[in-house]
Amino acid sequence: VASPHPLIRKKERDVGEHICQLSNSGYWGKGIMTQMVKEVCGLAFCRFPIDAIFAEHYEWNAASQKVLEKAGFVYKGAKEKSRVYTLVKSKV
């Protein structure tokens, strides 16, 4: 099944969608991913009966950490190789 957009992909083991990073370094550092995360989360809160969104990134991926924090996500804890963040609807 094709994804609705090339920047969104579905993983069988996950409930929900994943936002993929822009792989072309020409797009890095311009706030594009941060804005996209904010927009997608805002849309999700408006369209679905959810109160929070959880996100996870590999512990070595400082760029993803920065995107999540700029988008309003709050660090909640660590897993074996990743860090977990949450965004609560009332904070958006």
Steps between C-alpha positions, in 0.01 A plus 500: 500500500643834400546767766283810466810717477868421436599644840263273691535122525314232691680231699313177558599476867390856580161655547501824308728670254868586505651814361817429307792738505590699192810323378636773271744707705402808298182512709670468839509792744214692340225412747307297242474185710411691817218680319379175347493325840304792649249495214451122503457493878255790491300324231504174696368673813221666298391191309540217749382451861850493648653686793869436437746404229811297576821522301826311516844555349831316512718627784776604257266709282538852640323655200181303569519594868524867404200472265283339769596755764437794265161350414404499870567137592625431853757233588343211694771237523741269327481155353794278412603696188250783483343792681127548544313832484137599534287790381181563698200652323455777758858619431441560128 
